[in-house]
Amino acid sequence: MRNEIFVNVGPRETRVAVRESDKIVELHIERSNERGVVGGIYKGRVTRVLPGMQAAFVDIGLERAGFLYVGDYRSELDDADLDDENGGGRSRRRSGPPPQIEDVLQEGNEVVVQVSKEPLGTKGARITSRISIPGRHLVLMPWVSRVGVSRRIEGDRERRRLRAIVEKYRPSELGFIVRTVSHGVSEADIKADIDYLTNLWTEIQKRKEAIREVPALIHCEPSLHLRVLRDMASPRPRISYYSHPQPLFDAWKIENEIEEGLGRKVWLKSGGYLIFDQGEALTAVDVNTGRYTGGRGRNLEDTILKTNLEAVREIVHQLRFRNLGGLIILDLIDMESAANRDKVYRALAEALREDKAKVNILKISELGLIEMTRKRTRESLGQQLCDSCPTCEGKGYLQSSQTISNRIFRDLPKAATYLHGATLRVQAHPSVTQILLGEAVEGLAKVQTRIGRELAVEAMPSFQPEQYEIVSEGPRVALLAPSVAEIELQFDIAPEPLPLEEDFTEDEAKAEDLDGASADDTDADTDTGIEAELAGAPATSPEDEDSPIV
Ligand SMILES: [Zn+2]
């Protein structure tokens, strides 16, 4: 597969698009005001230990405290070791029970940690003390003292050659993983990487010792375009400078793809389409046949199969491009035949092999749904590029002008019970005042008679569609007594009791904080692509190992 990487560096934003087989499969964006923190190494302070969660919060100087799970913490005494010969990347548990968080960490402790997962929304960053620093050919893992070779490097001879080179040059106390790109790389190039990473580590140690004020940043990853060259370019990349006046992303139609990647609807070549709905708890993808519904019986089933097959490939492409994570539900078009359902399922599994993120898919349910999870370490395209709509506050819809005008009708008699002005002025969006002064004008006259006030209506083009005000003006008049019906209405809806102070237990307060690191964060979720390469990588959570696809 030929890979192309497009790098667009602007004054405030760097964008990198990765293209495989004529499709943009990944888009990375880094803005100067919000440099990513993943990979950053910090000296932090433990602010809270949570035995119930077997985790701790660590202040690392970001807006929210980082979340350190006990499995990601390694104390200085810990003798975790790495063995690349045990195959399959299964974690080898140390003997004896795992340490308890309250035994290894106390509030106020200083710890050196690395961010393994970007803060997302209200969640703090996921952090680990199992530090790893990637170079071009190797990954330095200073907390182990052995050499591992990426599982993806094939051939015993090559594996032995690479291991021997690293053993020859590495300082004995530092561990290294040989990355997949090292296949066939010269001894000199690998030695250069060992030297670079060793110097960098010495530098980091010095900085760590010199720090007086905690929390502090000790080391951060290089900027996006350098990381991409380091991690994604082939061993001998051809690099060319684009100097044409037409912007790079326009010339290659990447802007169009980004635009599409932010929309809900994605067309399929067959005429069907996908709808992406990103909710708080999950992302739903709906597959539709669209215009084309040719034939019945056998033909129809074939059409559906064809659309579903095309859909799953496009869905995988969109999941990667949009970088959607968490729980994802695919609503495929129903298929009668079990064999066809199986074909679609296998096509999905096959397409997902291209995805570097860890995914887990379940069998098609009786309702024709596929549930899957996808792990990610950065925000989705939508989260990165969009704000929620200020008009509807993300709901996606507004109360209609009719509904608002009816609410105003109900509010006017109420307003007359506490506003003293002889005139009540209704200020509302023009779409609402149009109704009040049009089809509803007779009703308005009746209300005016009933409440004994002058009514004025004013269109406010600057208002939001749902926004309205009732203001009082003119000489002071007597208040309207609430009608019996209104009093009854008020008693119908019992006022909500205020919570008593002792209702807030400490557990609840904790639960609130833990929002910052809920469910999907509590499993070992440190897969950054680099770690996927680790041979015999330690401490992955058990559920990582039963994913059907890795
Ligand atoms: Zn909206």
Residues whose N, C-alpha, C, O or C-beta is under 5 A from the ligand:
A	BS01	ZN	C389 T391 C392 G396
